[in-house]
């Protein structure tokens, strides 16, 4: 059996790595892949990014099903295109992917279907946006309406910061079309968690819980990034909170999309804020798995992912039960010099340890050039340690991180601090 994974990041490496463990797999293609997927004998990189050409490749090679990693091809309609050609593909249609590709669409949807979220208003006029901010005060959250590669959200702690964010998006056009409209939200205090499920149009299969670290530096300081590390499970999501999130957020979302005539299939990621009383609210939806959450989640999954994906594309996810490694998995992201603003490329990477039962390294911004593994993007690697406790998983991850070398490497030393702080 042949499977195609679309994307080039750490999330796609982790998905391909897990799919390739199945006895039923002949080849896992990764398009376009990265240095890590090119070095794995069980995976094969395909240098195609255009969705139409990828569909032709899938037909020609007899690909049984395709899994889409990143948001951009989903928002561009790769699922519609593949389905029109009679190809099996897991992901939302262009219409359903608006849950991520338009913040305004997502907020209006949540309000319409009574899904708990922050109060908001949408603006395209800079003066009106500024007036609203002055009226509401800080802290306040400014979000670009469209996809902005993780750079479209500013949590402004002061009015000056909020006005500057609006100017940057609406006046200076720094984010292009993505920032042509802004969603301005009330600030929610609490602890964030990532809640990711698989949806086949009607059935929902929850994945293991996880929590990521958005800020660049220790103690949650520095700029927001795409994510500097994550761990699974997330102790904050207790069994009773899990049931409540399913009841109040996930189920109404899946049913609401069907009711609106745009049934959702694919990975659905709810970014949640949980307040000090344990009440969850939805910060955002993503229409794909999170990165770096995918890496620890895949490291813990024991069920054959190929079988799960078959049920997902055939609409029978209600027939699946997932088995998880009882250990904690904790991933530390190693980023390039200059990340997140201007990551440097071309630094040689050495010292990546061999995969063991306690540790695996997933590649993101890497490429092989002249026989050498080098950096080619902002987030370079995600090193995942597994252990019987958060402390043990952390120890295994950092032991590996300390062996890896590339000039200007940036990483946090405190991934998992919230889980360690929680009473057992």
N, C-alpha and C positions, 0 to 999 in steps of 0.2 A: 504494500500500500504506500502511496506517495502523498505527502502533505506539504502544503505551501504556507509559510509564515511570512506575512508582509511587515517589513520594518527593519530598523538597523540598530536599535538600542539594547539596553540591558534587559528590558521587559521581553523583547523578542528572543534574545539569546536564552533566557530562562524558559520561555514557552517551548522553543525548539529543542532545548536540552531535555526537557521533560517528555515531550512527544517522542523523541528518539529512543527513549528507554523501553518503548513498547516492542514486544516480540513481533508484532504485526507490521512493523514499519520497514519499508524498503529504503526510502529516501525521505529526508525532511529538507525541503528547499527553503532558503531564507533570502528574501528579496528586499533590499540589496545585501543585508547582513553586515557584519563587521569583522575585525581582525580575529576575534575569538571564535565566531562561527566558521570562519575560513580555516582555522587550525583544528577544528573538531572533525575527525574522520567520519562521524555519523551524519554530519550536516553538509549541505552544499549551497554555497552562495550563488545567487543569480543576479547578474548586474542589469536589472530592469526595474524602473520605478513607475513608468507610465501604466496606469490601470488597464487600458485597452490591450497593451502588449502583454501584460501579466495574464490577462484572461486567455489570450491566444496561447501563451506558454502553458497554462494549466490544461487547456484542451489537448495540445500537442503531446504533453508528457503524461496525460491520463491521471492528473492530480485528483484524488478522491475528495479532498476538502481543503478549504483555505481558511486560515485564521488571521485576522487583521489586528496588528498591534497598535499603531498610532492613530491619533484623531484626524490628522489632515486627510488621508485617503478616504476615511469614513465620511467626513464632511463633504468631500468632493463627489461622493456617490459610487465608490468602488463596489459596494454590495449590490446596488441596483444593476450596475453593469454586468457583474458576474451572474446574477440571477437571470437576467435577460438572455444570457448565453446558456442557461440550463446548468450552471455550475453551483456546487454546494459551497457556501461561504458563511462563516460565523461572524456576525457583526450587525449593527443597525443600518437601516437604509439612510440615505441622505436626509430624508424628512425626519426620521426618528433621532438622528444624530444632532438635530438642533438643540436637544437637551444639553449638549455641551457646546456646540458651535455658536449658540446665541444665548448669552446670559439673560437677556430680556425675555426670550421665548421660555426659558426654564423658570424664571421668576413668575411670569404670568401663568404658566402651567401649574406651578405649585399653589399659587393663590386660588386658582380656579378649582383645584381638587383638594383644597384644605390640607396641604402637606406642610408641616411646620417649617418655617424659614424666617429669615430676617425681613423686617419691613424695608421697602425700597421705592425708588422712583427712577425712571429712565430719562436721559437728556441727550440732545444733540446740540443744544445751544449753550455756549460756554457761560454766558451771563446768567442764564436761568439756573444752571448747575451751581454756579458760585453762590447765587442767592439762597438756594436750597441748603447748601453746606453751612452758610452763615446762620441760617435759621435753626438748623439741627444741632450744630456744634460738633466738637471732636471728643473722643475718637469716633471716626467714621470710616467706611470702607468704599473705595472707588474701584470699579471693575470695568475693563474694556468689554464691550458687548461680544466681540468676536474672539477667535482663537489667536492667542498672542504668545504661544510657546512658553507658558509659565511666567511671563513677564507682565501680565495684564491686570494684576491685582495689587493695589496699594492700601495697606492698613495705615491710615493717617492718624497719628496721635495728636496732631495739632491742626488748627485751621489753615496755617501757612502750608503745611505738607499736603493737605487735602486740595487746596486751591492750585498748588503746583502740579499735582497729579492730573487734575482736570485740564489745566493748561497744556500739559505734556501730551495728553491724549487728543483733546478736541482742537486746541489752537495750533500746536506745533506739529500735529499729525505724526508723532514719533512711532506710533504703532500701526500706521497706515489705516486700511479699511477696518481692521479689528477694533480700532479706537474711535471710529467715526460716531459711535454712540457710547455713552457710559451709563452703567447702572450704579447708583449710589445707595448704599445699604447702611442700616443701623449696625453698629459694632456689637458683636456677640462675644461675651467673655466665657471662658471655660477651657476644656481640654478637647483637642481634635482627635478624631478616630476615622479610619478608612473602613467602609463597609462595602464589600464587593460581592456581587452575586452574578450568576449566569442566568440568562433569560432566553427562552425559546419562542417567545411570542405570548405564551400564557403561563407556563410553569417556571418557577423560580428555584434555583439551587444556590444557597449561600456558600461562599468560600470561607476559609479561615479568616478571622478578624486580624487587623493589622493597624499599625500606627507609624506615621512617618515624621521626619524632622525637616521642616522647610528652610530654616535659617542656615546661613553659610557656616556660622561659627558656634563654638561651644556656648552653653548657657542661652541658647536661642537668641544669639546676637548676630548682627550683620544683615545683609540683604536677604530677601526671600529668594529661593532657588527652586528648581524643579524637584528637589528632595535630596538630602545629604545622607539619608539612611532610613531604615525601617526595621520593625520587628513584628513577629507573629508568634503566638496570639497577642492581642491587646488586652491586658488585664482589666482595663476600664469597662470593656463590654462584657458585663456579667450575663449569665443566662437570661435573667429577667429583662435586662436592657436589650439584649439580642431580640427577644420576642416582641418587645415594644417597637423597636426599629422596623422589624418586619411588618408589624401590624399598622403602624402609623405613617411609615415613609415608603418602604419598598413595595408592598402590595398595592397601596393606592396609586403609586407611580405606574406600575405595570398595567393595572386595570384602567387608569386614567388615559394612558397612551392608546390602549385599545378602544376606549370609549370615544376618543378624539379621532379615530380612524387611522392612526399611525402606530400599529402594533410594534412593540420593541422586541428585538432579539439581539443577543450579544452580551458582552460584559457590561454590567451597569455598576458604576462606582458612585456611592453617595459619600461625599466629604461631609462629616458631621461635626458639630460643636456640641459638647455635652456640658451643661452648666453644673454648678456645685450642688444642685439638688437632683442631678441625674436625668434632667430633661434633655432629649436630643432635638436639635434643629438642623436643617439641611443648609450647608454653606454653598454647595455646588453639586452638580452631577457631572460625571465624566462617562463617556460611552465606550470606554475601553478599560483595561486593567491599569492600575497605577504603576508608576515607576518612581521609586524603587520598591514598592510593596510587592510586586509580582515575584521578585527574586526570593525573598524569604518564604512567601506562600508556596511557590513551586518546590522549594527545597523541602517543605514539610508534606507535600501531597504524596500519598502512597498509592492511590487509585490510578489505574492506567488512563492517562489523559486522552488517548486516542478514542477509547470507548466513550468517555464523557463527551468529547466533541461530536462523535457520531450521533449520540442522543440529542445533543444541542441543535444540530442542523436538521434532525428528523422530527423535532417537536416532542420528544419523549423524555425530557429531563426529570419528569416525575418518577421515572424508573431507576434513577441513579442515587446511590448513597456514597458519599465520599469518606475515605479513610485517611486520617492524618497522623503523621509522626507526633507522638505526644511531647517531643522536645520543643523548646523555643528555638526559632531561627532568627538571627539578627544580622542585618546587612549594613555594611559601612561603605559609603560611596567615596571613592577617591576621584577628585576633580582636577582639571588642568589649571595651570597657572593662569590667573586673570579671570577665571570663572566667578560670577556668572556674566559679567559685562563683555569681556573680550578675551575668551579662552585662547591660549596659545596652542598651536598645533605643531607636530613634528618631533616632540620629545620621545626619546627611546625608552621603552618600558622593559625592565628586567626583574627577575626574582619572583615571578608569580608561582606559588607553590602548587604541586600536583593536587588534584582533587582527592579528598578523603571523605570518610563517613561523617567527619566533624566540620568540614569546610569545603566550599566550592566558590570559585571566582567567576562572575559573569561579566562579560565585556559590553561596553556601550560605545564610547568614543575612541575606538581603536582601529588601526588598519595595519596591514603588513606591507612594508615598503622596502625593496632591496633586501628581502629576507629578514628584516628587523620589524618587531612589533613597535608601533609608534602611536602617539596620541593624535586623535583626529576630531575631537569634539570637547564639549564642556565637562560633562560627567564621563569619566574614562572607564572606571571599573566599579563593580559592586561586590565586595567580599563578604560572603555569608558564612557565619559560624553557627553551628548547632550544638545545643547543650541541654542538660536536664533542668537548667534554670536560666534566667536572663543573664545572670552574672557569668555562668559558664559559656553560654553562647557568645557573649561579649568577649570573653577571654580568647576563645578560639578564633573569632573574627580578627581581633587586633593582633594576635600572634602572626597571622598571615599578612595583614596590612604592613606590619613592621619589616617584613621580608621584601616587599615590593618597592622598586625604585623607579622614579622618573622625575626629572627636574621640575621644580615648582609645584609638586603634588600638594593638594589641599584636602584635608579631611578632618572631621570632628572626632574628638576623643571621648565624647559622652553619649554616643547613640545608646538609647535604652534607658536614659536617666529617669524618665517619668515612671517607667515600670519598676525600676529598682527602688524608687521612693515610696511606692504604694505598699501598705501593710500586706503581709502574706495572707 
